[in-house]
């Protein structure tokens, strides 16, 4: 079976992990801060906070932006559920912005119309979580300009997009957002096994996220309510969580980071080959924005005029031929949990149409030329 995504582990990665295993620190040593600094440098951002997963990063990002009960958070319906769940963890209300079928990202035009209506109803969002689907950045300048007009904060869910660029700047530089979140799951661009990172240019937000990732506990006397009792002393000053990354994970992530540019180049070359192969067919790949360098975490195509049964049959056929075709994603608003909150079929028609047509094809640095040729041949045969 050719998987849709797969980690690329080399001897240097293994050696980096073994070095930590031989050290005095496995959990909270010096490697996590080194990984944080390396990510910050790569993204041209001031501060980075490593955590146990991108879900954890999204949660503490919401907490740092003071999302609470009765606040409103908007995100894309075409994403993993964590992009919406993180706001619910804080007691907020979640809503969605329909997508642009060309890119799979949220439609700026739809967002603007929704904001106009929300302002009239006095129901503007406090935060919008934009999702860079498959590794391509949303139109961040346009979304930022709307944030200045309507007064909302921005979290970039860049779980798919580390190593990508928007307007010749790294995704994660936070030029047009408050916080950006990355994932280091094994199928992503680089991996730390499980792990995530939140980056920001705002010291106060970074300090809050550092507090929330570690039980709300501080040993910093300046944050305490009374003088320290001694070198052993700490205080819990907030309700936090155990969202810490280990040194073992950070060692793997740091080693992987040295190869990120190579990974991105390989992924873009594979995507170009797919694009060329499907150019004269009725298959429609998601369109790459000329202002972006996509990280190409995923390669997504839309089948022509597919209904649910045809869509299902196409994916099953590919899997029977040892190609692990997949779907990213089931619209969040169609999940039973969210339907219990009042969402229903028909709420976000573009997202629902996308779901009827979308197929994720294998894309990762370990795919061989012969494997990609085989995938192209079998996908074309579906037509």
RODO-2510 file (C-alpha; in nm, 4 decimals, decimal comma):
residues 383
     n   res          X          Y          Z
     1     x     0,0000     0,0000     0,0000
     2     x     0,1360     0,3415    -0,0981
     3     x     0,0435     0,5680     0,1982
     4     x    -0,0838     0,9228     0,1438
     5     x     0,1798     1,0488     0,3879
     6     x     0,4850     0,9063     0,5596
     7     x     0,7722     1,0253     0,7758
     8     x     1,1287     1,0292     0,6396
     9     x     1,3665     0,9258     0,9185
    10     x     1,7422     0,9074     0,8561
    11     x     2,0397     0,8065     1,0688
    12     x     2,0993     1,1638     1,1871
    13     x     1,7453     1,1698     1,3299
    14     x     1,8037     0,8400     1,5094
    15     x     2,1410     0,9575     1,6440
    16     x     1,9850     1,2804     1,7758
    17     x     1,7205     1,0860     1,9701
    18     x     1,9774     0,8376     2,1052
    19     x     2,1942     1,1257     2,2250
    20     x     1,9067     1,2546     2,4372
    21     x     1,8354     0,9040     2,5681
    22     x     2,1951     0,8916     2,6944
    23     x     2,1665     1,2362     2,8555
    24     x     2,0466     1,3351     3,2021
    25     x     1,7241     1,4913     3,0699
    26     x     1,4449     1,3182     2,8797
    27     x     1,1581     1,5597     2,9380
    28     x     1,2405     1,9212     3,0224
    29     x     1,6063     1,9695     2,9386
    30     x     1,7905     2,1957     2,6961
    31     x     1,6705     2,0429     2,3675
    32     x     1,3157     2,1828     2,3731
    33     x     1,4394     2,5453     2,3973
    34     x     1,6871     2,4757     2,1143
    35     x     1,4038     2,3434     1,8977
    36     x     1,1875     2,6446     1,9850
    37     x     1,4659     2,8862     1,8885
    38     x     1,5362     2,7012     1,5639
    39     x     1,1676     2,7160     1,4624
    40     x     1,1516     3,0856     1,5553
    41     x     1,4595     3,1560     1,3429
    42     x     1,3254     2,9548     1,0496
    43     x     0,9912     3,1361     1,0590
    44     x     1,1434     3,4806     1,1236
    45     x     0,9276     3,5174     1,4320
    46     x     1,0320     3,6319     1,7794
    47     x     0,8976     3,3580     2,0089
    48     x     0,8054     2,9890     1,9930
    49     x     0,6347     2,7627     2,2472
    50     x     0,6701     2,3866     2,1983
    51     x     0,3840     2,1607     2,3058
    52     x     0,2679     1,8002     2,2874
    53     x     0,0512     1,8426     1,9755
    54     x    -0,0947     2,1013     1,7402
    55     x    -0,4275     2,0499     1,9173
    56     x    -0,2605     2,1566     2,2426
    57     x    -0,1078     2,4549     2,0602
    58     x    -0,4489     2,5622     1,9310
    59     x    -0,5973     2,5309     2,2800
    60     x    -0,3321     2,7424     2,4538
    61     x    -0,3440     2,9940     2,1673
    62     x    -0,7165     3,0406     2,2347
    63     x    -0,6511     3,0722     2,6080
    64     x    -0,3736     3,3262     2,5512
    65     x    -0,6134     3,5379     2,3448
    66     x    -0,8583     3,5205     2,6366
    67     x    -1,1302     3,3288     2,4539
    68     x    -1,4014     3,2464     2,7034
    69     x    -1,7703     3,1751     2,7443
    70     x    -1,9996     3,3740     2,5105
    71     x    -1,7115     3,4688     2,2786
    72     x    -1,7408     3,3787     1,9100
    73     x    -1,4741     3,2017     1,7077
    74     x    -1,4946     3,1341     1,3347
    75     x    -1,2933     2,8836     1,1327
    76     x    -1,3058     2,6757     0,8151
    77     x    -1,5414     2,3779     0,7852
    78     x    -1,2760     2,1956     0,5775
    79     x    -1,0237     2,1106     0,8446
    80     x    -0,9585     1,8585     1,1166
    81     x    -1,2005     1,8955     1,4077
    82     x    -0,9281     2,0341     1,6379
    83     x    -0,9442     2,3716     1,4590
    84     x    -1,2960     2,4175     1,5950
    85     x    -1,2796     2,2096     1,9138
    86     x    -1,0081     2,4337     2,0619
    87     x    -1,2570     2,7200     2,0926
    88     x    -1,5212     2,4961     2,2491
    89     x    -1,2669     2,3895     2,5128
    90     x    -1,2725     2,7546     2,6235
    91     x    -1,6522     2,7736     2,6332
    92     x    -1,6820     2,9832     2,3170
    93     x    -1,9349     2,9533     2,0352
    94     x    -1,8030     2,8241     1,7024
    95     x    -1,9167     2,9152     1,3513
    96     x    -1,7704     2,8483     1,0072
    97     x    -1,6765     3,0416     0,6933
    98     x    -1,7427     2,8624     0,3666
    99     x    -1,4484     2,7840     0,1406
   100     x    -1,3266     2,8856    -0,2029
   101     x    -1,3522     2,5709    -0,4164
   102     x    -1,0392     2,6657    -0,6121
   103     x    -0,8085     2,6617    -0,3092
   104     x    -1,0016     2,4796    -0,0375
   105     x    -0,9197     2,7689     0,1976
   106     x    -1,1763     3,0061     0,3453
   107     x    -1,3296     3,2448     0,0932
   108     x    -1,2337     3,6047     0,1717
   109     x    -1,5426     3,7265    -0,0130
   110     x    -1,7671     3,5023     0,1972
   111     x    -1,5848     3,6118     0,5128
   112     x    -1,6403     3,9787     0,4331
   113     x    -2,0125     3,9278     0,3716
   114     x    -2,0433     3,7292     0,6943
   115     x    -1,8646     4,0046     0,8887
   116     x    -2,0973     4,2739     0,7512
   117     x    -2,3994     4,0725     0,8628
   118     x    -2,2436     3,9887     1,2009
   119     x    -2,1743     4,3559     1,2703
   120     x    -2,5368     4,4439     1,1984
   121     x    -2,6434     4,1728     1,4444
   122     x    -2,3762     4,2651     1,7013
   123     x    -2,2317     3,9126     1,6706
   124     x    -1,8779     3,9737     1,5478
   125     x    -1,6136     3,7064     1,6203
   126     x    -1,3419     3,7637     1,8781
   127     x    -1,0990     3,5358     1,6917
   128     x    -1,0829     3,3792     1,3469
   129     x    -0,8776     3,0610     1,3074
   130     x    -0,7660     3,0437     0,9448
   131     x    -0,6575     2,7045     0,8104
   132     x    -0,3850     2,6709     0,5469
   133     x    -0,5279     2,3607     0,3809
   134     x    -0,2762     2,1155     0,2324
   135     x     0,0100     2,3586     0,2959
   136     x    -0,1043     2,6658     0,1010
   137     x    -0,1466     2,9881     0,2922
   138     x    -0,4781     3,1682     0,2991
   139     x    -0,4851     3,5268     0,1695
   140     x    -0,3529     3,6619     0,4967
   141     x    -0,3188     4,0260     0,3931
   142     x    -0,6862     4,0438     0,2952
   143     x    -0,7923     3,8687     0,6179
   144     x    -0,5660     4,0948     0,8247
   145     x    -0,7179     4,4049     0,6642
   146     x    -1,0635     4,2775     0,7603
   147     x    -0,9403     4,2166     1,1153
   148     x    -0,8357     4,5808     1,1401
   149     x    -1,1785     4,6884     1,0209
   150     x    -1,3852     4,4510     1,2351
   151     x    -1,1627     4,4076     1,5398
   152     x    -1,0955     4,0339     1,5573
   153     x    -0,7725     3,8493     1,6406
   154     x    -0,6187     3,5882     1,4077
   155     x    -0,4770     3,2427     1,4730
   156     x    -0,3176     3,0703     1,1750
   157     x    -0,3691     2,6952     1,1887
   158     x    -0,0607     2,6161     0,9819
   159     x    -0,0505     2,2500     1,0855
   160     x     0,0006     2,1682     0,7156
   161     x     0,2217     2,4588     0,6210
   162     x     0,5564     2,4828     0,8004
   163     x     0,8228     2,5580     0,5410
   164     x     0,5745     2,7284     0,3113
   165     x     0,5758     3,0961     0,2201
   166     x     0,3257     3,3779     0,1707
   167     x     0,4363     3,6891    -0,0207
   168     x     0,8007     3,5761     0,0088
   169     x     0,7841     3,5548     0,3885
   170     x     0,7755     3,2309     0,5892
   171     x     0,4403     3,0996     0,7018
   172     x     0,4584     3,1559     1,0768
   173     x     0,6253     3,4972     1,0726
   174     x     0,2976     3,6322     1,2176
   175     x     0,3122     3,9461     1,0050
   176     x    -0,0652     3,9246     0,9593
   177     x    -0,1692     3,7235     1,2663
   178     x    -0,1345     3,7047     1,6428
   179     x    -0,0334     3,3382     1,6745
   180     x     0,0559     3,0630     1,4272
   181     x     0,0318     2,6929     1,5082
   182     x     0,2305     2,4054     1,3566
   183     x     0,1977     2,0262     1,3737
   184     x     0,4822     1,7747     1,3793
   185     x     0,2714     1,4602     1,3413
   186     x     0,4503     1,1888     1,1340
   187     x     0,2524     1,2603     0,8149
   188     x     0,3332     1,6336     0,8281
   189     x     0,6312     1,8138     0,6694
   190     x     0,8689     1,7395     0,9573
   191     x     0,7967     1,5221     1,2569
   192     x     0,8735     1,5010     1,6271
   193     x     0,6514     1,1877     1,6483
   194     x     0,3731     1,3766     1,8258
   195     x     0,4252     1,7460     1,8855
   196     x     0,3284     2,0983     1,7976
   197     x     0,4425     2,4588     1,8225
   198     x     0,2800     2,7978     1,8696
   199     x     0,4730     3,1023     1,7492
   200     x     0,4105     3,4721     1,8055
   201     x     0,5757     3,8129     1,8038
   202     x     0,4050     3,9164     2,1284
   203     x     0,5897     3,8494     2,4549
   204     x     0,2727     3,8552     2,6649
   205     x     0,1053     3,5906     2,4485
   206     x     0,4139     3,3681     2,4616
   207     x     0,4301     3,3935     2,8411
   208     x     0,0637     3,3015     2,8723
   209     x     0,1077     3,0004     2,6446
   210     x     0,4145     2,8870     2,8401
   211     x     0,2073     2,9061     3,1572
   212     x    -0,0904     2,7161     3,0159
   213     x     0,1247     2,4345     2,8721
   214     x     0,2638     2,3501     3,2171
   215     x    -0,0237     2,3302     3,4678
   216     x    -0,0440     2,7084     3,5094
   217     x     0,2642     2,6833     3,7309
   218     x     0,5452     2,9379     3,7486
   219     x     0,8796     2,9574     3,9260
   220     x     0,9246     3,3176     3,8115
   221     x     0,9097     3,5341     4,1238
   222     x     0,7912     3,8336     3,9209
   223     x     0,4696     3,6424     3,8419
   224     x     0,4110     3,5265     4,2002
   225     x     0,1678     3,6747     4,4495
   226     x     0,4270     3,6794     4,7309
   227     x     0,8060     3,6494     4,7683
   228     x     0,9496     3,3054     4,6946
   229     x     0,9867     3,0703     4,9921
   230     x     1,3131     2,9341     4,8489
   231     x     1,4695     2,7662     4,5434
   232     x     1,2124     2,4848     4,5540
   233     x     0,9127     2,7185     4,5458
   234     x     0,6543     2,7512     4,2687
   235     x     0,2995     2,8806     4,2408
   236     x     0,0011     2,7789     4,0336
   237     x    -0,1414     3,1081     3,9126
   238     x    -0,3707     2,9766     3,6357
   239     x    -0,5548     2,6584     3,5439
   240     x    -0,3147     2,4995     3,2984
   241     x    -0,2483     2,1621     3,1397
   242     x     0,0307     1,9136     3,0897
   243     x     0,0975     2,0019     2,7259
   244     x     0,4789     1,9893     2,7421
   245     x     0,6994     1,8488     2,4675
   246     x     0,9784     1,6107     2,5705
   247     x     1,3468     1,6502     2,4861
   248     x     1,3233     1,3203     2,2965
   249     x     1,0578     1,4659     2,0652
   250     x     1,2407     1,7962     2,0337
   251     x     1,5634     1,6185     1,9337
   252     x     1,3839     1,4441     1,6488
   253     x     1,2088     1,7649     1,5407
   254     x     1,5319     1,9651     1,5515
   255     x     1,7138     1,7067     1,3416
   256     x     1,4267     1,6966     1,0899
   257     x     1,4276     2,0756     1,0630
   258     x     1,7714     2,0660     0,8991
   259     x     1,6088     1,8928     0,5981
   260     x     1,2882     2,0943     0,5743
   261     x     1,3891     2,2892     0,2618
   262     x     1,4725     1,9634     0,0851
   263     x     1,1380     1,8152     0,1907
   264     x     0,9500     2,1190     0,0576
   265     x     1,1383     2,1087    -0,2733
   266     x     1,0636     1,7368    -0,3175
   267     x     0,6962     1,7851    -0,2369
   268     x     0,6660     2,0701    -0,4859
   269     x     0,8339     1,8635    -0,7575
   270     x     0,5930     1,5747    -0,6957
   271     x     0,2977     1,8167    -0,7028
   272     x     0,4154     1,9671    -1,0343
   273     x     0,4319     1,6200    -1,1854
   274     x     0,0753     1,5493    -1,0725
   275     x    -0,0373     1,8888    -1,2065
   276     x     0,1168     1,8194    -1,5453
   277     x    -0,0322     1,4696    -1,5624
   278     x    -0,3853     1,5889    -1,4865
   279     x    -0,3730     1,9098    -1,6922
   280     x    -0,5576     1,7718    -1,9953
   281     x    -0,8103     1,5703    -1,7909
   282     x    -1,1333     1,6569    -1,6126
   283     x    -0,9582     1,6160    -1,2766
   284     x    -0,9113     1,9481    -1,0974
   285     x    -0,6221     1,9877    -0,8522
   286     x    -0,6530     2,2639    -0,5957
   287     x    -0,5081     2,5769    -0,7536
   288     x    -0,1762     2,7059    -0,6182
   289     x    -0,1738     3,0791    -0,5420
   290     x     0,1073     3,2678    -0,7182
   291     x     0,1720     3,4593    -0,3921
   292     x     0,2429     3,1343    -0,2064
   293     x     0,4986     2,8597    -0,1881
   294     x     0,2868     2,5688    -0,0710
   295     x     0,4398     2,3235     0,1742
   296     x     0,2295     2,0569    -0,0029
   297     x     0,1514     1,8530     0,3045
   298     x    -0,1262     1,7021     0,0901
   299     x    -0,2051     1,6777    -0,2779
   300     x    -0,5796     1,7205    -0,3264
   301     x    -0,7834     1,6703    -0,6425
   302     x    -1,1508     1,7208    -0,7179
   303     x    -1,3261     1,4600    -0,9306
   304     x    -1,5586     1,6006    -1,1987
   305     x    -1,9289     1,6066    -1,1081
   306     x    -1,8961     1,3175    -0,8654
   307     x    -2,1880     1,2108    -0,6488
   308     x    -2,1409     1,0406    -0,3138
   309     x    -2,1525     0,6878    -0,4566
   310     x    -1,9046     0,7641    -0,7375
   311     x    -1,6743     0,9370    -0,4903
   312     x    -1,6794     0,6400    -0,2552
   313     x    -1,6243     0,3928    -0,5394
   314     x    -1,3241     0,5892    -0,6691
   315     x    -1,1495     0,5834    -0,3316
   316     x    -1,2250     0,2148    -0,2720
   317     x    -1,0983     0,1304    -0,6227
   318     x    -0,7691     0,3106    -0,5615
   319     x    -0,7244     0,1390    -0,2251
   320     x    -0,7896    -0,1990    -0,3874
   321     x    -0,5017    -0,1104    -0,6192
   322     x    -0,2732    -0,0438    -0,3182
   323     x    -0,3006     0,3357    -0,3379
   324     x    -0,4116     0,4741    -0,0017
   325     x    -0,6395     0,7477    -0,1316
   326     x    -0,8064     0,9466     0,1452
   327     x    -1,0337     1,2468     0,2057
   328     x    -0,9245     1,5663     0,3838
   329     x    -1,1687     1,6564     0,5270
   330     x    -1,5229     1,5666     0,6252
   331     x    -1,6829     1,9096     0,6817
   332     x    -1,6730     1,9754     1,0552
   333     x    -2,0293     2,1050     1,0627
   334     x    -2,1532     1,7631     0,9412
   335     x    -2,0006     1,5772     1,2361
   336     x    -2,2742     1,4492     1,4735
   337     x    -2,1334     1,6506     1,7640
   338     x    -2,1629     1,9745     1,5660
   339     x    -2,5034     1,8856     1,4271
   340     x    -2,6139     1,8522     1,7904
   341     x    -2,5030     2,2150     1,8262
   342     x    -2,7438     2,3154     1,5475
   343     x    -2,5428     2,2899     1,2253
   344     x    -2,7029     2,1062     0,9349
   345     x    -2,6554     1,9922     0,5776
   346     x    -2,6789     2,2916     0,3459
   347     x    -2,5182     2,5422     0,5829
   348     x    -2,1895     2,5618     0,3876
   349     x    -2,2572     2,4450     0,0308
   350     x    -1,9041     2,4861    -0,1078
   351     x    -1,7583     2,2770     0,1722
   352     x    -2,0216     2,0107     0,1111
   353     x    -1,9581     2,0084    -0,2643
   354     x    -1,5854     1,9829    -0,1988
   355     x    -1,6422     1,6804     0,0249
   356     x    -1,8336     1,5039    -0,2536
   357     x    -1,5414     1,5452    -0,4947
   358     x    -1,2134     1,5613    -0,2990
   359     x    -0,9521     1,2870    -0,2982
   360     x    -0,6123     1,3023    -0,1278
   361     x    -0,3397     1,1313    -0,3308
   362     x    -0,0093     1,0057    -0,1869
   363     x     0,2520     1,2803    -0,1581
   364     x     0,5661     1,2499     0,0521
   365     x     0,9435     1,2459    -0,0100
   366     x     0,9663     0,8664    -0,0076
   367     x     0,7406     0,8150    -0,3104
   368     x     0,9402     0,6763    -0,6012
   369     x     0,9078     0,7806    -0,9647
   370     x     0,7572     0,4412    -1,0499
   371     x     0,5044     0,4684    -0,7679
   372     x     0,3921     0,8143    -0,8774
   373     x     0,3593     0,7004    -1,2385
   374     x     0,1464     0,4093    -1,1182
   375     x    -0,0756     0,6429    -0,9103
   376     x    -0,1249     0,8773    -1,2078
   377     x    -0,2151     0,5870    -1,4356
   378     x    -0,4757     0,4494    -1,1934
   379     x    -0,6284     0,7890    -1,1175
   380     x    -0,6676     0,8660    -1,4880
   381     x    -0,8320     0,5257    -1,5330
   382     x    -1,1053     0,6328    -1,2883
   383     x    -1,2372     0,8735    -1,5513
***
